[in-house]
Amino acid sequence: MNLKMTNRNNISLSIFLFLFATVFVMMPFISSCNKSGTVAPSSLNIQYQVINLSPDQGPLDLYINFLKVNTSSFYYPTPSGYFFLTSIVTPFQIRPATGTTINGVPVSTVPVFSIDSILKPNLKYTLFITGLSSVDSVRPIFVPDTAPLPTVGRGKLRFINASPRSQDLDLTANGISPSTGEFTKLSYLKVSPYVELPAGNYNFQIYPTGNRTNVLLKMLNFTIEDGRLYTMYCYGLEGHTTDTVAFGSNIVTNK
């Protein structure tokens, strides 16, 4: 009887040791998988935003690892607002929305472009889509929406020129440009750094660089709040004012 019990105990111990060794050996592989992008969704905490600023591209969708992630397509020029990512497995692809037609002709769902930037947990990102499909120039402006906190009593603003074919642009806040020049000579696709502004109401104006007499656009009575981050961007075609490709601008809050 004792001999049988001893054998059973030895068998149980052997099974336990085998399972423990298996788990120990597999741990590096599990860790490696996590590093490759298959992170648990709860640990990502990445907020992503898509803004379609291509006047003639039509509605677009975002695919991650070949799976569509948005429920509503991205239409010109409306920001999607931030949404949380549940995967960061590449590729990230922008494709025409299924069923899109231009002048009655179905549009291929072949990716417009892919973007494989490395994303970090707990941050926000915005993907601006700009350019003209008619000349095969649709391209991304991809930016992290993060910066050191502004001084108490101030907010931060940056400026992005997403207007195809535009000349260099200047931006003023209440008639003043930052003395360090971050909002001057902003060429197409260029992104300024964030600039601190005292909290309060502002009238913004966009000009061609060096020509303050030619106001391309005004945005009046916008409030910069204490501790907030903002991005102002322009889009559309300079010189157009009333059609579907009219030059325009918008401000989105990043924090």
C-alpha positions as CSV (number, residue, x, y, z in Angstrom):
1,M,0.0,0.0,0.0
2,N,2.8,2.4,0.9
3,L,4.6,1.5,-2.2
4,K,1.6,2.4,-4.4
5,M,1.1,5.7,-2.6
6,T,4.8,6.5,-3.1
7,N,4.5,5.8,-6.8
8,R,1.4,8.0,-7.1
9,N,3.2,10.8,-5.3
10,N,6.2,10.5,-7.5
11,I,4.0,10.6,-10.6
12,S,2.1,13.7,-9.3
13,L,5.4,15.5,-8.5
14,S,6.8,14.6,-12.0
15,I,3.7,16.1,-13.7
16,F,3.9,19.3,-11.6
17,L,7.6,19.7,-12.4
18,F,6.9,19.2,-16.1
19,L,4.1,21.8,-16.2
20,F,6.2,24.3,-14.2
21,A,9.2,23.8,-16.6
22,T,6.9,24.2,-19.6
23,V,5.5,27.5,-18.3
24,F,9.0,28.7,-17.5
25,V,10.3,27.9,-21.0
26,M,7.4,29.6,-22.7
27,M,7.6,32.9,-20.8
28,P,10.2,34.5,-23.1
29,F,8.0,33.7,-26.1
30,I,5.0,35.2,-24.5
31,S,7.0,38.3,-23.6
32,S,8.3,38.5,-27.1
33,C,4.8,38.5,-28.5
34,N,3.8,41.4,-26.3
35,K,6.8,43.4,-27.6
36,S,5.8,42.8,-31.2
37,G,2.5,44.8,-30.8
38,T,0.0,42.2,-29.6
39,V,-0.4,44.1,-26.4
40,A,-3.5,43.7,-24.3
41,P,-6.0,46.4,-25.3
42,S,-6.4,47.6,-21.7
43,S,-2.7,48.4,-21.5
44,L,-2.5,50.5,-24.7
45,N,-4.5,53.6,-23.7
46,I,-3.7,55.2,-27.0
47,Q,-6.1,57.7,-28.4
48,Y,-6.1,58.2,-32.2
49,Q,-7.8,60.8,-34.4
50,V,-8.1,61.0,-38.2
51,I,-8.8,64.2,-40.1
52,N,-9.5,63.9,-43.8
53,L,-8.4,67.1,-45.4
54,S,-8.1,65.9,-49.0
55,P,-10.7,67.8,-51.0
56,D,-11.2,65.3,-53.8
57,Q,-10.3,62.0,-52.2
58,G,-13.8,61.1,-50.9
59,P,-14.6,59.3,-47.6
60,L,-11.8,57.1,-46.1
61,D,-11.4,54.3,-43.6
62,L,-8.6,53.2,-41.3
63,Y,-7.3,49.6,-41.4
64,I,-5.0,48.2,-38.7
65,N,-3.5,44.8,-39.4
66,F,-5.8,44.6,-42.4
67,L,-9.0,45.0,-40.3
68,K,-11.2,48.1,-40.5
69,V,-11.3,49.8,-37.1
70,N,-13.7,52.8,-37.7
71,T,-17.5,52.4,-37.7
72,S,-18.1,55.7,-39.6
73,S,-15.9,56.7,-42.5
74,F,-13.8,59.9,-42.3
75,Y,-15.3,62.7,-44.4
76,Y,-13.7,65.9,-45.6
77,P,-13.0,68.1,-43.6
78,T,-14.6,66.8,-40.3
79,P,-12.3,65.6,-37.5
80,S,-13.2,62.1,-36.3
81,G,-12.5,63.0,-32.6
82,Y,-10.3,60.7,-30.6
83,F,-11.0,57.0,-30.3
84,F,-9.0,54.3,-28.4
85,L,-7.0,51.7,-30.3
86,T,-7.3,48.1,-29.4
87,S,-4.3,47.0,-31.6
88,I,-1.0,48.5,-32.8
89,V,-0.1,45.6,-35.1
90,T,1.1,47.1,-38.4
91,P,0.3,47.9,-41.1
92,F,-1.9,51.0,-40.6
93,Q,-3.6,51.7,-43.9
94,I,-5.9,54.4,-45.2
95,R,-8.2,53.1,-47.8
96,P,-11.2,54.6,-49.7
97,A,-14.4,53.7,-48.0
98,T,-16.2,50.7,-49.4
99,G,-18.7,51.7,-52.1
100,T,-17.2,55.1,-52.7
101,T,-17.7,56.5,-56.2
102,I,-16.3,59.6,-57.9
103,N,-18.4,61.0,-60.8
104,G,-20.3,57.7,-60.8
105,V,-17.1,55.5,-61.1
106,P,-16.4,53.1,-58.2
107,V,-13.2,53.8,-56.4
108,S,-10.7,51.0,-55.7
109,T,-10.2,50.0,-52.1
110,V,-6.4,49.7,-52.7
111,P,-4.7,51.6,-49.8
112,V,-4.1,55.2,-50.4
113,F,-1.0,55.0,-48.2
114,S,0.3,53.0,-45.2
115,I,1.9,54.5,-42.1
116,D,3.8,52.4,-39.6
117,S,5.0,54.8,-37.0
118,I,5.8,53.4,-33.6
119,L,3.1,54.3,-31.1
120,K,3.6,54.7,-27.3
121,P,1.0,53.9,-24.7
122,N,-0.9,56.6,-22.9
123,L,-0.4,59.2,-25.7
124,K,-2.7,60.9,-28.2
125,Y,-2.0,61.0,-32.0
126,T,-3.6,62.7,-35.0
127,L,-3.4,61.6,-38.6
128,F,-4.1,64.5,-41.0
129,I,-4.7,63.3,-44.6
130,T,-4.0,66.0,-47.2
131,G,-3.2,66.5,-50.8
132,L,-5.1,66.0,-54.0
133,S,-6.2,62.6,-55.4
134,S,-6.4,64.1,-58.9
135,V,-2.7,64.5,-59.0
136,D,-1.8,61.4,-56.9
137,S,-0.5,63.6,-54.1
138,V,-2.5,62.4,-51.1
139,R,-0.2,62.1,-48.1
140,P,-0.2,62.0,-44.3
141,I,0.8,64.5,-41.6
142,F,1.2,62.3,-38.5
143,V,1.8,64.0,-35.2
144,P,1.8,63.1,-31.5
145,D,-0.5,65.4,-29.6
146,T,1.7,65.9,-26.5
147,A,3.8,68.6,-25.0
148,P,5.1,69.7,-21.6
149,L,2.4,71.4,-19.6
150,P,2.1,75.1,-20.1
151,T,2.8,77.7,-17.4
152,V,-0.1,78.2,-15.0
153,G,-2.5,80.7,-16.6
154,R,-1.5,79.8,-20.2
155,G,-2.4,77.4,-22.9
156,K,-0.4,76.1,-25.9
157,L,-1.2,76.3,-29.6
158,R,0.5,74.9,-32.7
159,F,-0.2,75.6,-36.4
160,I,-0.2,73.1,-39.3
161,N,-0.3,74.0,-43.0
162,A,-2.3,71.3,-44.6
163,S,-3.4,73.4,-47.6
164,P,-2.1,71.9,-50.9
165,R,-0.4,74.3,-53.3
166,S,-0.3,77.0,-50.7
167,Q,2.5,79.5,-50.4
168,D,4.3,80.0,-47.1
169,L,1.9,81.2,-44.4
170,D,2.0,83.4,-41.3
171,L,-0.4,83.2,-38.3
172,T,-1.1,86.0,-35.9
173,A,-2.9,85.9,-32.6
174,N,-4.6,89.3,-31.8
175,G,-2.5,90.8,-34.5
176,I,0.8,89.5,-33.0
177,S,3.2,86.8,-34.2
178,P,5.3,85.0,-31.6
179,S,8.7,86.8,-31.3
180,T,10.5,83.5,-31.8
181,G,8.9,83.0,-35.2
182,E,7.1,79.6,-34.8
183,F,4.0,80.8,-36.7
184,T,5.9,82.4,-39.7
185,K,7.0,81.0,-43.0
186,L,5.0,77.8,-42.5
187,S,5.2,75.9,-45.8
188,Y,2.8,73.1,-46.9
189,L,3.0,70.0,-44.7
190,K,5.0,71.9,-42.0
191,V,4.0,71.6,-38.3
192,S,5.0,74.3,-35.9
193,P,5.9,73.5,-32.3
194,Y,3.4,74.3,-29.5
195,V,3.6,78.0,-28.4
196,E,2.4,79.3,-25.1
197,L,-0.3,81.9,-25.1
198,P,-1.9,83.6,-22.1
199,A,-5.4,82.2,-21.4
200,G,-8.1,84.4,-23.0
201,N,-9.9,85.2,-26.2
202,Y,-8.1,85.5,-29.5
203,N,-8.7,86.6,-33.0
204,F,-6.5,84.6,-35.4
205,Q,-5.6,85.6,-38.9
206,I,-3.7,83.8,-41.6
207,Y,-1.6,85.7,-44.2
208,P,0.8,84.9,-47.0
209,T,4.2,85.3,-45.5
210,G,5.3,88.9,-45.6
211,N,1.9,90.3,-46.8
212,R,-0.2,91.4,-43.9
213,T,-2.5,93.3,-46.3
214,N,-3.8,90.0,-47.8
215,V,-5.8,88.3,-45.1
216,L,-6.6,84.8,-46.3
217,L,-8.7,83.8,-43.3
218,K,-9.9,85.0,-40.0
219,M,-11.0,83.0,-36.9
220,L,-12.5,85.3,-34.3
221,N,-13.1,85.1,-30.6
222,F,-11.6,81.7,-29.9
223,T,-10.9,81.0,-26.2
224,I,-7.5,79.5,-25.1
225,E,-8.0,77.9,-21.7
226,D,-5.5,77.5,-18.9
227,G,-3.5,74.3,-19.2
228,R,-5.0,73.2,-22.6
229,L,-3.2,72.2,-25.8
230,Y,-4.6,73.1,-29.2
231,T,-3.8,72.5,-32.9
232,M,-4.9,75.1,-35.5
233,Y,-4.7,73.9,-39.1
234,C,-5.6,75.2,-42.5
235,Y,-6.9,73.2,-45.5
236,G,-8.5,73.5,-48.9
237,L,-7.1,75.6,-51.7
238,E,-5.8,79.1,-51.3
239,G,-7.8,81.5,-53.4
240,H,-11.0,79.5,-53.3
241,T,-13.7,81.0,-51.0
242,T,-17.1,79.5,-51.9
243,D,-16.7,76.1,-53.5
244,T,-16.1,72.7,-52.0
245,V,-12.4,73.2,-51.9
246,A,-12.5,76.6,-50.2
247,F,-9.6,77.6,-48.1
248,G,-10.5,77.0,-44.4
249,S,-9.2,76.4,-40.9
250,N,-10.2,74.7,-37.7
251,I,-8.9,74.3,-34.2
252,V,-9.0,71.0,-32.3
253,T,-8.3,70.5,-28.6
254,N,-5.5,68.0,-27.8
255,K,-5.7,68.2,-24.0
